[in-house]
Amino acid sequence: MHDAIGWSAYSIVGALGAKPKKPKPQRRPGDEFADQLGDRGGHSTEDVVAYLDSLKPTAA
């Protein structure tokens, strides 16, 4: 919503003849970790799958 309002204001001011600065995008949750997603820390896919399988609840 923040980005949409910024671009709308930018368009209106530009249409009125001024030279506005382009709006900066709002930071989003997770942006600070974008380069870390999917990092297995050197473990193989099989190791990760085995670990995740070990966390599954057992049938009662």
C-alpha positions in Angstrom: 0.0 0.0 0.0 2.8 2.3 0.9 4.5 1.9 -2.4 1.3 2.4 -4.4 0.6 5.7 -2.6 4.1 6.9 -3.2 3.9 6.1 -6.9 0.5 7.7 -7.2 1.8 10.9 -5.5 4.8 10.8 -7.8 2.5 10.6 -10.9 0.2 13.3 -9.8 3.0 15.8 -9.0 4.7 14.9 -12.3 1.5 15.5 -14.2 1.2 18.9 -12.6 4.6 19.9 -14.1 7.0 19.4 -11.3 10.0 17.1 -11.3 9.5 14.9 -8.2 12.0 12.4 -6.8 11.1 8.7 -7.5 9.7 7.1 -4.3 11.9 4.6 -2.5 10.3 1.2 -2.0 9.2 0.3 1.5 11.3 -2.4 3.2 9.5 -5.7 3.5 9.7 -8.5 6.1 12.4 -10.9 5.2 14.5 -8.5 3.1 17.3 -8.6 5.5 17.6 -12.4 5.2 17.0 -12.6 1.4 20.5 -13.8 0.7 20.3 -16.5 3.5 17.2 -18.3 2.4 17.9 -21.8 1.3 21.4 -21.9 2.9 22.1 -25.5 4.1 25.4 -24.6 5.7 27.3 -27.1 3.7 25.0 -30.0 4.4 23.8 -32.2 1.5 20.2 -32.3 0.5 20.0 -35.9 1.8 21.2 -34.7 5.3 18.7 -31.9 5.4 15.8 -34.2 4.3 16.8 -36.8 6.9 16.9 -34.1 9.6 13.5 -32.8 8.7 12.1 -36.3 8.6 13.4 -36.9 12.1 11.3 -33.9 13.3 8.0 -35.3 12.0 5.6 -36.4 14.7 5.1 -40.2 15.0 1.7 -41.8 14.5 -0.1 -42.4 17.7 
